[in-house]
Amino acid sequence: MRLSALVLALPLSAIWLQGCEGCNPATDTPKPDEPAAFTNDAGSWLSMAVTPDGDPAIAYYDRTMDALGYAVGTLDKDGKATWTREEVDSYPDENGLNAGDSGRYASMAIDGRGQVWIAYQDSSNSVLKAAHKADGVWAIEVADIGGGTKPDAGHWASLALDASGNPVIAHHDAATGTLRVSRWNGSAFAAEVAAEGEAYTPADTGAGAETVDAKVGEYARLLIAADGTEYVAYYDAAWGALRLATKSGGAWSVTTVDDAGDVGQWPSMVLDGGTLWIAYHDVANQDLKVAHGTPGDFSVETIDDGNHVGADTAIFLDDGAVGIVYQDAFANDMKLARHSGGAWSVEKVSGDQGALGFHNETVRIGSKRYAACYDFTARAVYFSALP
């Protein structure tokens, strides 16, 4: 049963990022080793992929310019990256005029030919956008305006490529409180509602008890299986639950993964054979949880019950072993949990030099797994091999 909205707890990472949208990075002292390519406050809403040449690539929100940036890294022998940056959307034009505010909720994929797709929100117009780079040229499309009388789409965008290399994007439409999915058919985007949710009415209807309107699709995370099945893990804010929308064939179905308390923010997914592993944040207890199983049949366990842990999860699979990068918001560290031999181990990755663990992402390059995140202290991208 959902906890009262009056006692709903936000992760410290979410509070910090939301509360500092108007902060002035010029008043902060950057780290001496901050990459020269990132001269602005760059790296929040980070997404990461690997180019066909084996280079790390990132899409991110440039908080100084209110714009969408893209960068490709060149790794040295020690695994450190030198970044080459590109301006994608909403940077000032040749006359220095501000082109709006775009780039939040960036989510990226790169196909085998090197074509890049980035989904993100155009916050000035409250719509979902998609940027596409082919043959060195960026093109920008409106992917969905959402429903309702006033657009408010594109929140929590999550992009994946289908078997044909076409982008599919899940996102939250705040205007209607729904989960929507938009897909590219080769010439245009077409959108549909994947989940509508239900309002929450407290069992105790005494003084102060109020019905909470349906609100689903926040923290959406999309995964497309090899057989074409589409999975979207998302937070049901009205009920405080982690739900899973599944499309196999023509229709969407929704199952509950976990509804014990207030859970389900910051989910990430990986598929191991026929088993889904979903890492997510237990909001009520500020813990890291993991569910594994199949739609309608999940086992749930708490992995880390420290103080204010479990937000910004990035789950991965290496050689059959599951790992999770996530944030310790109490200590402002990036942490790593690994599953081996039927047990979980937890360690700190980094954080002594700054506030790390915001918008975590991981990629596998060769034999190494790398992690990236937004360094809130340096206002730049943190990138390093995992231990």
C-alpha positions as CSV (number, residue, x, y, z in Angstrom):
1,M,0.0,0.0,0.0
2,R,1.3,3.5,-0.8
3,L,2.6,5.7,1.9
4,S,1.0,9.0,2.4
5,A,2.1,11.7,0.0
6,L,2.7,13.9,3.0
7,V,5.7,11.8,4.1
8,L,7.0,11.0,0.6
9,A,10.8,11.2,0.7
10,L,12.9,12.3,-2.2
11,P,16.5,11.0,-2.7
12,L,19.1,13.6,-1.8
13,S,20.4,13.4,-5.3
14,A,17.1,14.4,-6.7
15,I,16.6,17.2,-4.2
16,W,20.1,18.6,-4.9
17,L,19.7,18.6,-8.6
18,Q,16.2,20.0,-8.6
19,G,17.2,22.7,-6.1
20,C,20.3,23.8,-7.9
21,E,18.8,24.4,-11.4
22,G,19.5,28.1,-10.9
23,C,22.9,27.8,-9.3
24,N,25.8,29.8,-10.8
25,P,28.7,27.5,-11.7
26,A,31.0,30.5,-12.0
27,T,31.0,30.7,-8.2
28,D,32.3,27.1,-7.9
29,T,36.0,26.2,-8.3
30,P,36.5,23.5,-10.9
31,K,38.9,20.6,-10.4
32,P,42.4,21.3,-11.8
33,D,42.1,18.2,-14.0
34,E,38.7,19.2,-15.4
35,P,38.6,18.2,-19.2
36,A,39.2,21.3,-21.3
37,A,36.4,20.3,-23.7
38,F,33.8,21.0,-21.0
39,T,34.1,24.7,-20.4
40,N,30.5,25.0,-19.2
41,D,28.5,23.2,-16.5
42,A,28.2,20.1,-18.5
43,G,27.2,16.5,-17.8
44,S,23.9,16.4,-16.0
45,W,21.2,14.0,-17.5
46,L,24.1,12.0,-18.8
47,S,23.7,9.1,-21.3
48,M,26.5,7.0,-22.7
49,A,27.1,4.6,-25.5
50,V,30.0,3.1,-27.6
51,T,30.8,4.0,-31.2
52,P,31.6,1.3,-33.7
53,D,35.3,2.3,-33.3
54,G,35.1,1.4,-29.6
55,D,35.1,5.0,-28.3
56,P,32.9,6.1,-25.4
57,A,30.3,8.7,-26.4
58,I,28.1,10.8,-24.2
59,A,25.0,13.0,-24.6
60,Y,24.3,15.4,-21.8
61,Y,22.6,18.6,-20.7
62,D,24.7,21.7,-20.7
63,R,23.3,23.6,-17.7
64,T,25.2,26.8,-18.4
65,M,23.9,27.1,-22.0
66,D,20.5,25.3,-21.4
67,A,21.5,23.1,-24.4
68,L,22.1,19.5,-25.5
69,G,25.7,18.5,-26.0
70,Y,27.4,15.4,-27.4
71,A,31.0,14.3,-27.0
72,V,33.2,11.4,-28.1
73,G,36.1,10.3,-26.0
74,T,39.6,9.0,-27.0
75,L,41.0,6.7,-24.4
76,D,44.7,6.7,-23.5
77,K,46.6,3.6,-22.3
78,D,45.5,4.3,-18.8
79,G,41.8,4.4,-19.7
80,K,41.4,8.2,-19.3
81,A,39.3,10.0,-21.9
82,T,40.0,13.1,-23.9
83,W,36.7,14.4,-25.1
84,T,35.7,16.1,-28.4
85,R,32.6,18.1,-27.9
86,E,29.7,18.9,-30.3
87,E,26.8,21.4,-29.9
88,V,23.6,19.7,-30.9
89,D,20.5,21.8,-29.9
90,S,19.7,25.1,-28.2
91,Y,23.1,26.6,-28.2
92,P,23.2,30.3,-29.2
93,D,23.1,30.9,-32.9
94,E,25.7,32.9,-35.0
95,N,24.1,36.1,-33.7
96,G,24.4,35.0,-30.1
97,L,20.7,34.6,-29.6
98,N,19.5,31.9,-27.2
99,A,17.6,29.2,-29.1
100,G,15.6,27.9,-26.1
101,D,16.2,25.3,-23.4
102,S,16.8,21.7,-24.5
103,G,18.7,18.6,-23.3
104,R,17.2,17.4,-20.1
105,Y,16.5,13.7,-19.8
106,A,19.0,12.9,-22.5
107,S,19.0,9.2,-23.7
108,M,21.2,7.9,-26.5
109,A,21.9,4.9,-28.7
110,I,24.4,4.4,-31.5
111,D,23.9,1.8,-34.3
112,G,26.5,-0.4,-36.0
113,R,26.9,2.2,-38.8
114,G,27.7,4.9,-36.3
115,Q,24.4,6.7,-36.6
116,V,23.5,8.5,-33.3
117,W,20.0,9.0,-31.9
118,I,19.4,11.1,-28.8
119,A,16.0,11.6,-27.1
120,Y,15.5,14.6,-24.8
121,Q,13.1,17.2,-23.7
122,D,12.7,20.6,-25.3
123,S,11.8,22.3,-22.1
124,S,10.9,25.6,-23.7
125,N,8.2,24.0,-25.7
126,S,7.5,21.0,-23.3
127,V,7.8,18.4,-26.1
128,L,9.9,15.3,-26.7
129,K,12.6,15.7,-29.3
130,A,15.0,13.4,-31.1
131,A,18.4,14.4,-32.6
132,H,19.8,12.1,-35.3
133,K,23.4,12.2,-36.6
134,A,24.1,10.5,-39.9
135,D,27.1,11.2,-42.2
136,G,28.3,13.9,-39.8
137,V,25.1,16.0,-39.9
138,W,22.6,16.5,-37.1
139,A,18.9,16.6,-37.8
140,I,16.3,17.3,-35.1
141,E,12.7,16.0,-35.0
142,V,9.8,16.5,-32.7
143,A,9.1,13.0,-31.5
144,D,5.9,13.6,-29.4
145,I,3.9,16.5,-28.1
146,G,2.0,14.3,-25.7
147,G,-1.7,14.6,-25.0
148,G,-3.9,17.0,-23.2
149,T,-4.7,20.6,-24.0
150,K,-1.3,22.0,-23.2
151,P,1.9,20.0,-24.0
152,D,4.1,18.8,-21.2
153,A,5.8,15.8,-22.7
154,G,9.4,14.4,-22.8
155,H,10.0,13.9,-19.1
156,W,12.3,10.9,-18.3
157,A,13.0,10.0,-21.9
158,S,14.5,6.6,-22.5
159,L,15.6,5.5,-26.0
160,A,16.5,2.1,-27.5
161,L,16.9,0.8,-31.0
162,D,14.7,-1.9,-32.4
163,A,15.9,-4.7,-34.7
164,S,15.7,-2.5,-37.7
165,G,17.9,0.2,-36.0
166,N,14.9,2.5,-35.6
167,P,14.6,4.5,-32.3
168,V,11.8,3.8,-29.8
169,I,11.4,6.3,-27.0
170,A,9.5,5.9,-23.7
171,H,8.7,9.0,-21.8
172,H,6.4,10.6,-19.2
173,D,3.6,12.9,-20.3
174,A,3.1,15.2,-17.3
175,A,0.0,16.8,-18.9
176,T,-2.0,13.6,-18.8
177,G,0.0,11.6,-16.2
178,T,0.7,8.8,-18.6
179,L,3.5,6.7,-20.0
180,R,3.9,7.2,-23.7
181,V,6.0,5.5,-26.3
182,S,7.0,7.0,-29.6
183,R,8.7,5.1,-32.5
184,W,10.3,6.1,-35.7
185,N,9.0,4.4,-38.8
186,G,11.8,5.5,-41.2
187,S,10.2,8.9,-42.0
188,A,8.3,10.1,-38.9
189,F,7.5,9.4,-35.3
190,A,4.2,7.9,-34.2
191,A,3.3,7.9,-30.5
192,E,0.9,5.8,-28.3
193,V,-0.1,5.6,-24.7
194,A,1.6,2.5,-23.0
195,A,0.1,2.9,-19.5
196,E,-2.5,5.2,-17.9
197,G,-2.5,4.1,-14.3
198,E,-5.2,4.5,-11.6
199,A,-5.9,7.1,-9.0
200,Y,-5.0,6.2,-5.4
201,T,-7.8,6.4,-2.8
202,P,-6.7,5.9,0.8
203,A,-8.5,3.0,2.6
204,D,-8.8,5.4,5.6
205,T,-11.1,8.2,4.4
206,G,-10.8,10.2,7.6
207,A,-9.7,13.8,8.0
208,G,-6.8,14.7,5.7
209,A,-7.1,11.7,3.5
210,E,-7.1,12.6,-0.2
211,T,-7.3,10.8,-3.5
212,V,-4.1,11.1,-5.5
213,D,-4.6,11.4,-9.3
214,A,-3.1,8.7,-11.6
215,K,0.5,9.6,-12.5
216,V,2.6,7.0,-14.2
217,G,5.8,6.9,-16.4
218,E,8.2,9.0,-14.3
219,Y,11.8,7.5,-14.3
220,A,10.9,5.5,-17.4
221,R,13.5,3.0,-18.6
222,L,13.1,1.1,-21.9
223,L,14.7,-2.2,-22.9
224,I,14.1,-4.0,-26.2
225,A,14.9,-7.7,-26.2
226,A,16.4,-9.6,-29.1
227,D,13.0,-11.1,-29.9
228,G,11.5,-7.6,-30.2
229,T,9.7,-7.6,-26.8
230,E,9.6,-4.1,-25.4
231,Y,9.9,-3.6,-21.6
232,V,9.4,-0.2,-19.8
233,A,10.1,-0.1,-16.1
234,Y,8.6,3.0,-14.5
235,Y,7.5,4.7,-11.2
236,D,3.8,4.8,-10.4
237,A,3.7,8.0,-8.3
238,A,0.1,7.7,-7.2
239,W,0.6,4.2,-5.6
240,G,4.4,4.5,-4.9
241,A,5.1,1.3,-6.9
242,L,7.5,-0.1,-9.5
243,R,5.5,-1.2,-12.6
244,L,6.6,-2.9,-15.8
245,A,4.9,-2.3,-19.1
246,T,5.4,-5.0,-21.7
247,K,4.6,-5.1,-25.4
248,S,4.9,-8.3,-27.3
249,G,2.8,-8.3,-30.4
250,G,0.2,-5.6,-30.6
251,A,-0.8,-4.6,-27.1
252,W,0.8,-3.3,-23.9
253,S,0.3,-5.1,-20.6
254,V,1.2,-3.8,-17.2
255,T,2.4,-5.9,-14.2
256,T,3.6,-4.9,-10.7
257,V,7.2,-5.5,-9.8
258,D,7.2,-4.1,-6.3
259,D,4.6,-2.1,-4.3
260,A,5.9,-2.6,-0.8
261,G,5.9,1.0,0.6
262,D,7.1,3.7,-1.7
263,V,9.4,2.2,-4.3
264,G,10.4,2.3,-7.9
265,Q,12.3,5.5,-8.7
266,W,15.5,5.4,-10.8
267,P,15.0,1.9,-12.3
268,S,17.5,0.3,-14.8
269,M,17.2,-3.1,-16.5
270,V,19.2,-5.8,-18.0
271,L,18.1,-9.1,-19.6
272,D,20.0,-12.3,-18.7
273,G,18.6,-15.0,-21.0
274,G,14.9,-15.0,-20.1
275,T,15.4,-13.3,-16.7
276,L,14.9,-9.5,-16.2
277,W,17.0,-7.9,-13.6
278,I,15.7,-4.5,-12.4
279,A,17.7,-2.2,-10.0
280,Y,15.7,0.6,-8.4
281,H,15.4,3.0,-5.4
282,D,13.4,2.2,-2.4
283,V,12.2,5.8,-1.7
284,A,10.6,5.2,1.7
285,N,13.7,3.4,3.2
286,Q,16.3,5.1,1.0
287,D,17.8,1.7,0.0
288,L,18.9,0.0,-3.2
289,K,16.7,-2.9,-4.3
290,V,16.8,-5.4,-7.1
291,A,14.0,-7.5,-8.6
292,H,14.7,-10.5,-10.9
293,G,12.3,-12.7,-12.8
294,T,9.7,-12.4,-15.5
295,P,6.6,-10.2,-15.9
296,G,4.2,-11.1,-13.1
297,D,6.7,-13.3,-11.2
298,F,9.5,-11.2,-9.6
299,S,11.7,-11.9,-6.6
300,V,12.7,-8.8,-4.7
301,E,15.7,-8.1,-2.4
302,T,17.4,-5.2,-0.7
303,I,21.0,-4.9,-1.7
304,D,22.2,-1.9,0.2
305,D,20.3,-0.5,3.2
306,G,22.8,2.3,4.0
307,N,21.8,6.0,4.6
308,H,20.3,7.5,1.5
309,V,21.5,5.1,-1.1
310,G,20.1,3.6,-4.3
311,A,19.3,6.5,-6.6
312,D,20.6,6.9,-10.2
313,T,21.0,3.1,-10.8
314,A,22.9,1.7,-13.8
315,I,22.7,-2.1,-14.0
316,F,24.9,-4.1,-16.3
317,L,25.8,-7.7,-17.1
318,D,29.4,-8.8,-17.5
319,D,30.3,-12.4,-18.3
320,G,27.1,-13.6,-16.7
321,A,27.5,-11.5,-13.5
322,V,25.2,-8.7,-12.6
323,G,26.6,-5.4,-11.4
324,I,25.0,-2.1,-10.4
325,V,26.4,1.4,-10.2
326,Y,24.4,3.8,-8.0
327,Q,24.6,6.8,-5.7
328,D,25.3,7.1,-2.0
329,A,23.6,10.5,-1.5
330,F,24.7,10.7,2.1
331,A,28.4,10.6,1.3
332,N,28.0,11.8,-2.3
333,D,29.9,8.8,-3.6
334,M,29.5,6.5,-6.6
335,K,29.0,2.9,-5.3
336,L,29.2,-0.5,-7.0
337,A,27.3,-3.7,-6.1
338,R,28.2,-7.0,-7.7
339,H,26.4,-10.3,-7.7
340,S,28.7,-13.4,-7.6
341,G,28.3,-16.9,-6.2
342,G,24.7,-16.1,-5.1
343,A,25.8,-13.2,-2.9
344,W,26.1,-9.4,-3.3
345,S,29.2,-7.4,-2.5
346,V,29.2,-3.6,-2.2
347,E,32.1,-1.1,-2.5
348,K,32.7,2.6,-3.1
349,V,34.0,3.4,-6.6
350,S,34.9,7.0,-6.1
351,G,33.7,10.3,-4.5
352,D,36.5,11.6,-2.3
353,Q,37.3,14.3,-4.9
354,G,33.8,15.6,-5.3
355,A,30.0,14.9,-5.3
356,L,29.6,12.0,-7.6
357,G,27.0,9.5,-8.6
358,F,24.5,11.7,-10.4
359,H,23.0,10.2,-13.6
360,N,25.3,7.2,-13.6
361,E,25.9,5.3,-16.9
362,T,28.2,2.3,-17.8
363,V,29.6,0.8,-21.0
364,R,31.8,-2.2,-21.8
365,I,34.8,-1.4,-24.0
366,G,37.0,-4.4,-24.8
367,S,37.6,-6.2,-21.5
368,K,36.9,-3.3,-19.2
369,R,33.7,-1.8,-17.8
370,Y,33.7,2.0,-17.6
371,A,31.3,4.3,-15.6
372,A,30.5,7.9,-16.1
373,C,28.4,10.4,-14.1
374,Y,27.9,14.1,-13.4
375,D,30.4,15.4,-10.9
376,F,28.3,18.0,-9.1
377,T,31.4,19.6,-7.5
378,A,33.4,20.1,-10.7
379,R,30.3,20.6,-12.8
380,A,31.8,18.3,-15.4
381,V,31.8,14.7,-16.5
382,Y,33.4,12.0,-14.4
383,F,34.6,9.0,-16.4
384,S,36.7,6.0,-15.1
385,A,37.2,2.3,-15.4
386,L,35.4,0.3,-12.7
387,P,37.5,-1.8,-10.3
